[in-house]
Amino acid sequence: MSKPNYSGLDWIKFGAALMVVANHTSPLLSYSAAADFLISNLFTRIAVPIFFMTAGFLFFRKMTEDLLTDRSALRGYMLKTLKLYITAILIYLPLNIYTGYFSESFTAYSLIKDIMFDGTFYHLWYLPALILGLFITFYMYHKMTMKAMLVSASLLYILGLLGDSYYGIMQSSSGIIHVYEGMFTVFDYTRNGLFYAPIYLAIGAWAAKRQLPDRKPFVHAALFAVSLGMMFVEGALLHSAGIPRHDSMYIFALPTTYFLFQWSLQWKVQSNKTFREWRVWVYILHPLAIVLVRGAAKVTHSEQLFISNSLLHFVAVCLVAIGMAAAIVWLIAISRKIQPSRFRRLFVNS
């Protein structure tokens, strides 16, 4: 039996990493605020769901249904993610110091809250969300039926929606508002591993374990386009009514992400391990790339090109982030080649 080809997932994850860059750079703002709103504030909101859904699919398709074996796989995955998170925290420590993270408002509680939920830099929340969300989804997967798991994860997502894009609809209910205000002392947003991640991880698990109908690629492409259009309408209506507290979570982000995910499984494209690792580091390093591009533009007096022009700023940040990612992946590959030979020499000499 030939090995399944999931190269399409690598490409949409790489695209999702660039969407995150777009979310943080507003590439069309210099040209049209309305167009930039659709791209930077709405379309890019499927980027992290893509990460979660593909992670759920790739992780749960390897489940053996033996709890001990699967727990071992979970520990390995979470340890790998934790190592990446610690590395990212250390990378951004100098920037944290520079931006005043360790100011008078810094406390042991705020540090624990950031490490557990919000991230110690603005994009790093994804990694603890993945760890917590996978832990929750894993135990729902082993303790519940697939249907019950999806329902439970959906209920968590609904609770998250009410603390995010749908927050304003609770203004008339002071009791519920107080509950959410209490929660916001523990974390800043409901787009976290408790409310946000489980549903996308669960859908990924569901897709991995059931026999899906064999549809033509254009069907999934069309369903993706329709769902995205409905998400644009949803987001525009919510924002025009001033309802969102934050704008990470939308109802139509669920079908939009799912149909793009299913469509990508049908793409006949090539990928490799190096390309997959680039995606991870583009996500991790892009805020540093933003700082470098802005700093270089000021030093070279090219602010009009690379700061004021939002599209050129976005392109420059993407290129710098990809370049740094390629360099990191190359250095990691070199270290992997050096370390085994060093150990062999030590063993032979002993």
SERO-4910 file (N, C-alpha, C, O; in steps of 0.05 Angstrom, whole numbers):
BEGIN
 pado doro    nc1    nc2    nc3   cac1   cac2   cac3    cc1    cc2    cc3    oc1    oc2    oc3
  Met    A     17    -24      0      0      0      0     18     25      0     36     27     16
  Ser    A     12     44    -18     28     68    -20     22     86      4      0     87     15
  Lys    A     43    101     12     40    119     35     23    143     27     27    154      6
  Pro    A      4    151     44    -13    174     38      4    199     33     24    204     47
  Asn    A     -4    215     14     10    240      8     -6    264     20    -27    271     10
  Tyr    A      6    276     40     -7    299     53      8    324     48      8    343     64
  Ser    A     21    326     24     37    350     18     20    375     16     30    397     22
  Gly    A     -5    371      9    -23    394      8    -26    408     35    -29    432     36
  Leu    A    -26    392     56    -27    403     83     -3    420     89     -5    441    102
  Asp    A     21    412     79     45    428     84     42    455     70     50    476     81
  Trp    A     30    456     47     27    481     32      6    499     45     11    523     47
  Ile    A    -16    488     55    -35    506     68    -25    516     94    -31    538    103
  Lys    A     -8    500    108      3    509    133     24    531    128     26    550    144
  Phe    A     39    528    106     58    550     99     42    575     92     50    597    100
  Gly    A     21    572     77      4    595     71     -8    607     96    -11    631     98
  Ala    A    -16    590    115    -27    600    140     -7    616    156    -14    636    168
  Ala    A     19    608    155     40    623    168     42    651    156     46    671    170
  Leu    A     39    653    129     40    679    116     15    695    123     16    720    124
  Met    A     -8    681    127    -32    695    135    -28    708    162    -38    731    167
  Val    A    -14    695    180     -9    706    207      8    731    204      3    751    218
  Val    A     27    730    186     44    755    180     25    777    171     28    800    179
  Ala    A      7    770    152    -12    790    142    -29    802    164    -35    826    165
  Asn    A    -38    785    183    -54    794    205    -39    815    222    -52    833    233
  His    A    -13    812    223      3    830    240     16    853    225     30    870    236
  Thr    A     12    854    198     24    876    182      3    891    166     10    912    155
  Ser    A    -21    882    163    -43    896    148    -33    904    120    -30    927    114
  Pro    A    -29    884    102    -16    890     76    -31    909     57    -19    922     41
  Leu    A    -58    911     60    -73    928     41    -82    954     53    -97    969     40
  Leu    A    -73    960     77    -82    984     91    -76   1010     76    -91   1029     77
  Ser    A    -53   1011     62    -46   1035     47    -64   1039     23    -64   1061     12
  Tyr    A    -78   1019     14    -94   1021    -10   -124   1022     -5   -138   1037    -17
  Ser    A   -133   1005     14   -162   1005     19   -166    993     47   -159    970     53
  Ala    A   -178   1009     65   -183   1000     92   -204    977     92   -202    958    108
  Ala    A   -223    979     74   -244    958     72   -232    932     63   -238    911     74
  Ala    A   -215    933     42   -203    908     32   -184    896     53   -182    872     56
  Asp    A   -170    914     66   -151    904     87   -166    891    110   -157    872    122
  Phe    A   -190    902    117   -206    890    138   -214    862    130   -213    843    147
  Leu    A   -222    857    105   -230    831     96   -206    811     97   -209    788    105
  Ile    A   -182    821     90   -159    803     89   -147    800    117   -143    778    127
  Ser    A   -140    823    130   -124    822    155   -141    815    179   -131    803    198
  Asn    A   -167    823    179   -183    818    203   -202    795    200   -212    785    220
  Leu    A   -207    785    176   -225    763    172   -212    739    160   -211    718    172
  Phe    A   -202    742    135   -191    718    121   -168    706    137   -166    681    139
  Thr    A   -151    722    149   -129    711    164   -137    696    189   -121    683    202
  Arg    A   -162    699    197   -172    686    222   -175    656    218   -182    642    237
  Ile    A   -171    645    194   -172    616    190   -143    605    192   -140    580    190
  Ala    A   -123    622    196    -95    612    196    -90    593    219    -81    570    215
  Val    A    -95    602    244    -90    585    267   -109    561    267   -100    539    274
  Pro    A   -135    564    260   -151    540    257   -140    519    238   -143    495    242
  Ile    A   -127    528    216   -113    509    198    -92    494    213    -89    470    210
  Phe    A    -76    508    229    -55    495    245    -67    474    263    -57    451    264
  Phe    A    -88    481    277   -101    463    296   -113    439    282   -109    416    290
  Met    A   -128    444    261   -142    422    247   -122    402    235   -126    378    237
  Thr    A   -101    412    222    -82    394    210    -66    379    232    -59    356    228
  Ala    A    -61    392    254    -47    379    276    -64    356    287    -54    334    292
  Gly    A    -90    361    290   -109    341    299   -110    317    280   -110    294    289
  Phe    A   -111    323    255   -113    302    234    -88    285    235    -89    260    235
  Leu    A    -64    297    234    -39    283    232    -33    268    258    -21    246    257
  Phe    A    -41    279    281    -36    265    306    -55    242    310    -46    220    317
  Phe    A    -81    246    307   -100    225    314   -102    203    293   -112    181    299
  Arg    A    -92    207    269    -92    185    249    -72    163    258    -74    141    248
  Lys    A    -54    170    276    -34    151    286    -43    137    311    -28    120    322
  Met    A    -66    144    322    -75    132    347    -81    102    343    -93     94    323
  Thr    A    -72     86    362    -75     57    360    -99     47    375   -106     23    373
  Glu    A   -112     65    390   -135     58    408   -126     44    433   -143     37    450
  Asp    A   -100     39    436    -89     28    461    -81     53    478    -64     68    470
  Leu    A    -93     56    501    -90     81    517    -61     85    525    -51    108    523
  Leu    A    -47     64    533    -19     67    542     -1     76    518     16     94    521
  Thr    A     -5     63    496     11     70    472      5     99    463     23    114    456
  Asp    A    -20    105    463    -29    132    454    -20    154    474    -13    176    466
  Arg    A    -20    147    499     -9    167    519     20    172    514     29    195    517
  Ser    A     35    152    507     63    155    501     67    174    477     85    191    477
  Ala    A     50    170    457     52    188    433     44    216    441     57    235    431
  Leu    A     24    219    459     17    246    468     39    259    483     45    283    478
  Arg    A     52    245    501     75    256    516     97    265    497    108    287    501
  Gly    A    103    249    478    124    256    459    117    281    443    135    299    439
  Tyr    A     93    283    434     84    306    418     84    332    435     94    353    427
  Met    A     74    329    460     73    353    477    100    361    487    105    385    490
  Leu    A    118    342    491    146    349    499    160    364    476    174    383    481
  Lys    A    156    355    451    167    368    428    157    397    426    172    416    420
  Thr    A    130    400    430    118    427    428    128    445    451    133    468    447
  Leu    A    131    433    475    141    448    498    169    458    493    176    481    500
  Lys    A    186    441    482    214    449    476    214    473    456    230    492    459
  Leu    A    196    472    436    195    494    417    185    519    431    195    541    425
  Tyr    A    166    516    449    155    539    463    177    552    481    179    577    481
  Ile    A    192    536    495    214    546    512    235    561    495    244    582    502
  Thr    A    241    549    472    260    562    454    250    589    444    265    608    444
  Ala    A    224    590    437    212    615    428    212    636    450    217    660    445
  Ile    A    206    627    474    206    646    497    234    659    500    236    683    504
  Leu    A    255    642    498    282    652    501    290    670    478    304    690    482
  Ile    A    281    664    454    287    681    431    276    709    435    289    729    428
  Tyr    A    252    711    446    239    737    449    244    751    476    234    772    481
  Leu    A    260    738    492    267    751    518    280    778    515    272    797    529
  Pro    A    300    782    497    311    809    493    290    829    484    291    852    494
  Leu    A    272    822    467    251    840    458    232    846    481    222    869    483
  Asn    A    226    826    497    209    831    520    222    852    539    208    870    549
  Ile    A    248    850    543    262    869    560    261    897    548    256    916    561
  Tyr    A    266    898    521    266    923    507    239    937    507    237    962    510
  Thr    A    217    921    505    190    933    503    178    938    530    155    947    532
  Gly    A    192    932    552    182    937    579    164    916    590    148    922    608
  Tyr    A    167    891    581    150    869    591    154    866    622    135    861    636
  Phe    A    179    870    631    185    867    659    183    894    674    201    902    688
  Ser    A    160    907    670    156    933    683    143    929    710    142    907    721
  Glu    A    133    951    721    120    949    748     96    931    749     90    920    770
  Ser    A     83    928    726     59    911    725     66    881    724     48    864    727
  Phe    A     91    875    720     99    847    719     99    834    746    110    845    765
  Thr    A     86    811    748     85    796    773     88    766    767     88    758    743
  Ala    A     92    750    787     94    721    783     68    711    772     69    693    755
  Tyr    A     46    722    781     20    713    770     17    720    740      8    703    725
  Ser    A     25    744    733     23    752    704     41    734    687     33    727    664
  Leu    A     64    726    697     82    709    682     70    681    679     70    670    657
  Ile    A     58    670    700     46    644    698     22    645    679     18    627    663
  Lys    A      6    666    681    -17    669    663     -8    671    634    -20    658    616
  Asp    A     14    685    628     24    687    601     35    660    591     30    652    568
  Ile    A     50    647    608     61    621    600     39    601    594     41    585    576
  Met    A     19    601    611     -2    581    609    -22    586    587    -32    568    574
  Phe    A    -28    612    582    -50    619    563    -43    639    542    -47    634    518
  Asp    A    -32    662    550    -30    685    532     -5    687    515     -3    701    496
  Gly    A     16    672    524     41    673    510     58    697    521     46    717    528
  Thr    A     84    694    522    101    715    533    107    736    511    118    757    517
  Phe    A    100    730    486    100    750    464     74    746    449     62    724    451
  Tyr    A     65    766    434     37    767    426     29    743    408      5    737    407
  His    A     47    730    394     39    707    377     44    680    390     36    660    379
  Leu    A     57    680    413     65    654    424     43    640    439     47    617    448
  Trp    A     19    652    441     -3    639    454    -11    613    440    -22    595    453
  Tyr    A     -5    611    414    -12    587    399      0    561    411    -13    541    411
  Leu    A     24    563    420     38    538    430     26    527    455     21    503    457
  Pro    A     21    544    477      7    533    500    -21    525    493    -32    506    505
  Ala    A    -34    538    474    -61    531    466    -61    503    453    -79    487    457
  Leu    A    -41    498    437    -38    471    424    -34    450    446    -46    428    444
  Ile    A    -17    455    465    -12    435    486    -37    429    502    -44    406    506
  Leu    A    -50    451    512    -74    447    528    -97    435    512   -111    417    521
  Gly    A   -101    446    488   -122    436    471   -119    407    463   -139    392    462
  Leu    A    -95    399    457    -90    371    450    -95    353    474   -105    331    471
  Phe    A    -86    362    498    -91    346    522   -121    341    526   -129    319    532
  Ile    A   -137    363    524   -166    361    527   -178    342    506   -194    325    512
  Thr    A   -171    347    481   -182    331    459   -174    302    461   -191    285    454
  Phe    A   -150    297    469   -141    269    471   -158    253    491   -166    231    485
  Tyr    A   -164    265    514   -179    251    534   -209    250    526   -222    231    534
  Met    A   -219    269    512   -246    267    501   -248    244    481   -267    229    480
  Tyr    A   -227    243    465   -226    222    444   -226    194    456   -239    176    445
  His    A   -212    190    478   -211    164    490   -234    158    510   -240    135    515
  Lys    A   -248    179    519   -269    174    539   -297    177    527   -317    169    540
  Met    A   -299    188    503   -326    194    491   -328    181    464   -308    172    452
  Thr    A   -353    180    454   -357    173    426   -347    197    409   -344    219    419
  Met    A   -343    192    384   -335    214    366   -356    236    365   -348    260    365
  Lys    A   -381    229    365   -402    249    365   -402    265    390   -404    290    389
  Ala    A   -399    252    413   -399    266    439   -374    285    441   -376    307    452
  Met    A   -352    276    430   -328    292    430   -332    318    414   -325    340    423
  Leu    A   -345    315    390   -350    339    373   -370    358    386   -366    382    385
  Val    A   -390    347    400   -410    363    413   -397    378    436   -401    402    440
  Ser    A   -381    364    452   -368    376    475   -349    399    466   -348    420    478
  Ala    A   -333    393    446   -314    413    435   -330    437    424   -321    460    426
  Ser    A   -353    432    412   -369    454    401   -380    471    423   -381    496    420
  Leu    A   -388    459    445   -398    475    468   -376    493    479   -381    516    487
  Leu    A   -352    483    481   -329    499    490   -325    522    470   -319    545    479
  Tyr    A   -328    517    444   -324    538    424   -345    559    427   -339    583    424
  Ile    A   -370    551    432   -392    571    436   -386    589    460   -390    613    458
  Leu    A   -376    577    482   -368    593    505   -346    613    497   -346    635    506
  Gly    A   -328    603    480   -306    621    471   -317    643    453   -307    666    456
  Leu    A   -336    637    436   -347    658    418   -359    681    435   -357    704    427
  Leu    A   -373    673    457   -385    694    473   -365    712    488   -372    733    497
  Gly    A   -341    703    489   -320    719    501   -303    733    480   -283    746    487
  Asp    A   -310    729    455   -293    739    433   -310    756    414   -318    778    421
  Ser    A   -316    746    390   -330    761    370   -359    766    377   -372    785    366
  Tyr    A   -371    750    395   -399    753    402   -403    764    430   -425    762    442
  Tyr    A   -383    776    441   -383    786    468   -405    806    473   -418    806    494
  Gly    A   -410    824    454   -429    845    457   -458    836    461   -474    852    472
  Ile    A   -465    812    452   -493    804    454   -500    797    483   -524    793    489
  Met    A   -480    796    501   -486    790    529   -488    815    547   -490    813    571
  Gln    A   -487    838    535   -487    863    550   -511    866    568   -510    879    590
  Ser    A   -534    855    560   -558    857    576   -559    837    599   -577    838    616
  Ser    A   -540    818    599   -540    798    621   -516    803    638   -494    793    633
  Ser    A   -519    818    660   -497    825    677   -485    801    691   -461    801    696
  Gly    A   -501    781    697   -491    757    710   -470    743    693   -449    735    703
  Ile    A   -476    738    668   -458    724    650   -433    741    645   -411    731    644
  Ile    A   -437    768    642   -414    786    638   -395    783    662   -370    783    657
  His    A   -405    782    686   -387    779    709   -372    753    709   -349    752    717
  Val    A   -384    732    699   -370    706    696   -346    709    677   -324    700    683
  Tyr    A   -351    722    654   -329    726    635   -308    745    645   -284    741    640
  Glu    A   -316    766    660   -297    784    671   -279    769    691   -255    775    693
  Gly    A   -291    750    705   -274    733    723   -255    716    708   -232    713    715
  Met    A   -264    705    685   -246    688    669   -224    705    657   -201    695    654
  Phe    A   -229    730    651   -209    747    639   -188    756    659   -169    770    651
  Thr    A   -191    749    684   -169    753    703   -149    730    702   -127    732    712
  Val    A   -158    707    690   -141    684    688   -127    684    661   -104    676    659
  Phe    A   -141    693    640   -129    695    613   -141    720    600   -163    729    608
  Asp    A   -127    731    580   -136    755    568   -158    751    546   -174    768    542
  Tyr    A   -157    727    534   -175    721    512   -186    693    514   -173    676    526
  Thr    A   -209    688    502   -220    661    502   -209    645    477   -215    621    475
  Arg    A   -194    658    460   -181    643    438   -156    630    450   -134    640    446
  Asn    A   -161    609    464   -139    595    478   -143    565    476   -160    555    461
  Gly    A   -127    550    490   -128    521    489   -152    509    501   -158    485    496
  Leu    A   -167    524    518   -191    513    531   -216    516    513   -231    497    512
  Phe    A   -219    539    501   -244    543    486   -241    542    455   -259    535    441
  Tyr    A   -217    549    446   -213    553    417   -201    528    403   -212    520    382
  Ala    A   -181    517    414   -166    495    401   -182    469    399   -180    456    378
  Pro    A   -196    460    420   -208    433    419   -225    427    395   -224    405    384
  Ile    A   -242    446    386   -261    439    364   -245    434    338   -252    415    323
  Tyr    A   -225    449    332   -209    445    308   -193    419    309   -191    405    290
  Leu    A   -182    414    333   -167    389    337   -187    365    334   -180    344    323
  Ala    A   -211    368    345   -230    347    344   -240    341    316   -244    318    308
  Ile    A   -244    362    300   -252    359    272   -230    345    257   -235    328    240
  Gly    A   -205    352    263   -182    338    251   -182    309    258   -177    292    240
  Ala    A   -187    302    283   -189    274    292   -211    260    278   -208    237    269
  Trp    A   -234    273    276   -257    261    262   -251    255    233   -258    234    223
  Ala    A   -238    274    220   -231    270    192   -211    248    188   -211    233    168
  Ala    A   -194    244    208   -173    223    206   -185    196    210   -174    176    200
  Lys    A   -207    193    225   -217    167    232   -242    158    217   -250    135    220
  Arg    A   -254    175    201   -277    166    186   -272    166    156   -254    180    146
  Gln    A   -287    149    142   -285    148    113   -300    170    100   -325    170    101
  Leu    A   -286    190     90   -299    213     78   -308    208     49   -294    193     35
  Pro    A   -330    220     41   -338    216     13   -318    227     -7   -305    248     -2
  Asp    A   -314    213    -29   -294    221    -49   -307    242    -67   -320    235    -87
  Arg    A   -302    267    -61   -313    289    -77   -291    300    -96   -268    298    -91
  Lys    A   -300    312   -118   -282    325   -136   -270    350   -122   -283    362   -106
  Pro    A   -245    356   -129   -232    379   -116   -248    405   -118   -248    421   -100
  Phe    A   -262    409   -142   -276    435   -145   -300    437   -126   -308    459   -120
  Val    A   -310    414   -116   -332    415    -97   -323    427    -71   -336    445    -60
  His    A   -300    417    -61   -289    428    -36   -280    458    -40   -284    474    -22
  Ala    A   -270    464    -63   -262    491    -69   -286    510    -69   -285    532    -58
  Ala    A   -308    501    -81   -332    517    -81   -344    520    -53   -352    542    -46
  Leu    A   -344    499    -38   -355    500    -11   -338    518      7   -348    533     24
  Phe    A   -311    518      2   -293    536     16   -300    565      9   -301    582     27
  Ala    A   -303    571    -16   -309    598    -25   -335    608    -13   -337    631     -4
  Val    A   -356    591    -13   -382    599     -2   -379    604     28   -390    624     38
  Ser    A   -366    586     42   -363    589     71   -347    614     78   -353    629     97
  Leu    A   -326    620     62   -310    644     66   -327    669     62   -325    688     77
  Gly    A   -343    668     41   -361    691     37   -380    696     60   -385    718     68
  Met    A   -391    674     71   -409    676     95   -393    686    119   -404    701    135
  Met    A   -368    679    121   -351    688    143   -346    718    141   -346    733    160
  Phe    A   -342    728    116   -339    756    111   -365    771    120   -363    792    132
  Val    A   -388    760    112   -413    773    120   -416    773    150   -424    794    162
  Glu    A   -411    750    163   -412    748    192   -395    769    206   -404    783    223
  Gly    A   -370    770    197   -351    789    210   -359    818    205   -357    834    224
  Ala    A   -368    824    181   -375    852    175   -399    861    192   -400    883    202
  Leu    A   -419    843    195   -443    849    210   -436    853    240   -445    872    253
  Leu    A   -419    835    250   -411    837    279   -396    863    284   -401    876    304
  His    A   -377    870    267   -361    894    271   -378    919    267   -374    939    282
  Ser    A   -396    919    248   -413    943    244   -431    948    268   -439    971    273
  Ala    A   -438    926    282   -455    929    306   -438    933    331   -449    937    353
  Gly    A   -412    933    329   -394    937    352   -396    915    373   -393    921    396
  Ile    A   -401    891    364   -405    869    383   -379    855    392   -377    848    416
  Pro    A   -358    852    375   -334    837    384   -319    851    407   -316    875    408
  Arg    A   -310    835    425   -290    843    445   -262    839    433   -244    856    436
  His    A   -259    817    419   -236    810    403   -247    798    378   -271    794    376
  Asp    A   -231    792    358   -243    782    333   -227    758    321   -220    758    298
  Ser    A   -222    739    339   -208    715    330   -227    692    323   -220    674    307
  Met    A   -251    691    334   -268    668    333   -294    675    318   -309    693    326
  Tyr    A   -300    660    297   -324    663    281   -338    636    277   -324    615    276
  Ile    A   -364    636    274   -379    611    269   -371    600    242   -365    576    240
  Phe    A   -370    617    221   -364    606    194   -335    601    190   -327    592    168
  Ala    A   -318    606    210   -290    598    207   -288    567    208   -269    556    197
  Leu    A   -307    554    220   -307    525    222   -310    512    195   -293    497    187
  Pro    A   -332    517    180   -334    505    153   -313    515    134   -304    500    116
  Thr    A   -305    541    136   -285    552    118   -259    536    121   -247    528    101
  Thr    A   -250    532    145   -225    517    150   -228    488    142   -210    477    130
  Tyr    A   -251    476    148   -255    448    142   -254    443    112   -240    424    103
  Phe    A   -268    459     96   -269    454     67   -242    460     54   -234    447     35
  Leu    A   -227    481     64   -200    486     54   -182    462     61   -166    454     44
  Phe    A   -185    452     85   -169    429     94   -175    405     75   -156    392     66
  Gln    A   -200    399     70   -207    376     53   -198    380     24   -189    362     11
  Trp    A   -200    405     15   -190    411    -12   -160    406    -14   -151    395    -34
  Ser    A   -146    415      6   -116    412      5   -107    383      5    -86    377     -6
  Leu    A   -123    365     17   -116    337     16   -116    326    -12   -104    305    -17
  Gln    A   -129    340    -31   -130    331    -58   -110    344    -77   -109    337   -100
  Trp    A    -94    362    -66    -74    376    -83    -51    357    -90    -41    342    -72
  Lys    A    -44    357   -114    -21    340   -124      4    358   -125     11    368   -146
  Val    A     16    361   -102     40    378    -99     62    363    -85     58    342    -73
  Gln    A     86    375    -86    109    362    -73    116    378    -48    112    402    -46
  Ser    A    127    364    -29    136    376     -4    159    359      8    164    337     -2
  Asn    A    171    370     29    192    354     43    194    364     71    181    384     79
  Lys    A    211    351     87    214    358    115    224    386    119    215    400    137
  Thr    A    244    394    102    255    421    105    233    442    101    233    462    116
  Phe    A    216    438     81    194    458     76    175    459    100    166    480    108
  Arg    A    169    436    112    152    435    135    164    451    158    150    465    173
  Glu    A    190    448    162    204    462    184    205    492    179    204    507    198
  Trp    A    207    500    154    206    529    148    181    541    159    182    563    170
  Arg    A    158    528    155    132    539    163    132    545    193    122    566    202
  Val    A    143    527    209    144    530    238    159    555    245    150    572    261
  Trp    A    183    559    233    200    581    240    191    607    228    197    628    240
  Val    A    177    607    206    165    632    196    145    642    216    145    666    222
  Tyr    A    130    624    227    110    633    248    125    643    273    118    664    283
  Ile    A    145    629    282    159    636    307    174    663    303    173    680    321
  Leu    A    186    667    280    205    689    277    193    714    264    207    735    263
  His    A    169    713    254    159    736    239    157    762    255    162    783    243
  Pro    A    150    762    281    151    788    296    180    800    297    183    824    296
  Leu    A    199    782    299    227    792    298    233    803    270    248    823    268
  Ala    A    222    791    249    226    801    222    213    829    219    224    846    206
  Ile    A    190    833    232    177    859    231    195    880    244    199    902    233
  Val    A    207    874    266    225    893    280    249    899    262    258    922    260
  Leu    A    261    878    250    284    882    233    278    899    208    294    916    201
  Val    A    255    893    196    248    909    172    244    938    179    253    956    165
  Arg    A    229    943    201    225    971    209    251    985    217    255   1008    210
  Gly    A    268    970    231    294    982    239    311    988    215    323   1009    214
  Ala    A    313    969    196    329    973    172    318    996    155    333   1012    143
  Ala    A    292    998    153    279   1020    138    286   1047    150    291   1067    135
  Lys    A    287   1049    176    294   1075    189    323   1081    185    330   1105    180
  Val    A    340   1061    187    369   1066    184    375   1075    155    393   1092    151
  Thr    A    362   1063    136    367   1069    107    349   1091     96    349   1097     73
  His    A    333   1103    114    314   1125    106    295   1116     84    289   1131     66
  Ser    A    286   1091     85    268   1081     65    241   1075     77    227   1056     69
  Glu    A    233   1091     97    207   1086    110    184   1088     91    164   1073     94
  Gln    A    185   1105     71    163   1108     52    158   1082     37    136   1075     30
  Leu    A    180   1068     31    177   1043     16    169   1020     34    150   1005     28
  Phe    A    183   1016     56    181    991     72    165    993     98    163    974    113
  Ile    A    155   1017    104    138   1020    128    111   1033    119     90   1022    125
  Ser    A    113   1056    106     88   1069     98     72   1054     77     48   1053     77
  Asn    A     87   1040     59     73   1024     39     68    996     51     86    980     54
  Ser    A     43    992     59     37    968     75     42    942     59     50    922     71
  Leu    A     37    942     33     41    917     17     71    910     15     78    887     19
  Leu    A     88    931     10    117    926      9    127    918     37    145    901     39
  His    A    116    929     57    123    922     85    117    892     90    134    878    101
  Phe    A     94    884     82     86    856     85    105    837     69    114    817     80
  Val    A    110    844     44    128    828     28    156    826     40    168    804     41
  Ala    A    166    849     49    193    849     61    194    832     86    213    817     90
  Val    A    173    834    103    173    818    128    172    788    121    185    772    133
  Cys    A    155    781    101    154    753     93    181    743     83    189    721     91
  Leu    A    194    758     67    220    750     56    241    747     78    257    728     78
  Val    A    242    766     96    261    765    119    255    741    137    273    727    145
  Ala    A    229    737    142    221    714    159    228    688    146    238    670    159
  Ile    A    223    685    120    229    661    106    260    657    105    269    634    109
  Gly    A    275    678    101    304    676    101    314    667    128    332    650    130
  Met    A    304    679    150    313    671    177    304    642    182    320    627    195
  Ala    A    281    634    173    271    607    178    289    587    163    297    566    174
  Ala    A    297    594    138    315    576    123    342    574    137    353    552    137
  Ala    A    352    596    147    378    595    161    376    578    186    394    562    192
  Ile    A    354    581    202    351    565    226    349    535    219    363    518    232
  Val    A    333    528    199    330    500    191    357    489    182    364    466    187
  Trp    A    372    505    167    399    496    157    418    491    181    432    471    181
  Leu    A    417    509    200    435    506    224    427    481    240    444    467    250
  Ile    A    401    476    242    392    453    257    401    427    242    409    408    255
  Ala    A    399    427    216    407    404    200    437    399    203    446    376    205
  Ile    A    453    421    203    482    418    207    488    406    234    505    389    237
  Ser    A    474    416    255    479    406    282    472    377    285    485    362    299
  Arg    A    451    368    271    443    340    272    465    322    259    468    299    267
  Lys    A    478    333    239    499    317    226    525    316    242    539    296    243
  Ile    A    530    339    256    555    340    272    554    324    297    572    309    304
  Gln    A    531    325    312    529    312    338    533    282    336    548    271    353
  Pro    A    520    267    318    525    238    318    554    231    313    564    212    325
  Ser    A    568    245    294    596    239    289    613    244    313    632    229    318
  Arg    A    606    265    328    621    271    353    618    249    373    637    240    386
  Phe    A    593    239    376    588    217    395    603    192    386    612    177    403
  Arg    A    604    187    360    617    163    350    647    164    356    659    144    364
  Arg    A    659    188    353    687    191    359    693    186    389    712    173    396
  Leu    A    675    197    406    678    193    434    677    163    441    692    153    458
  Phe    A    658    149    428    654    121    434    678    104    425    688     87    439
  Val    A    688    111    401    712     96    390    737    102    407    752     83    414
  Asn    A    741    127    415    764    134    431    764    122    459    784    117    471
  Ser    A    739    117    469    738    106    496    743     76    496    743     63    517
***
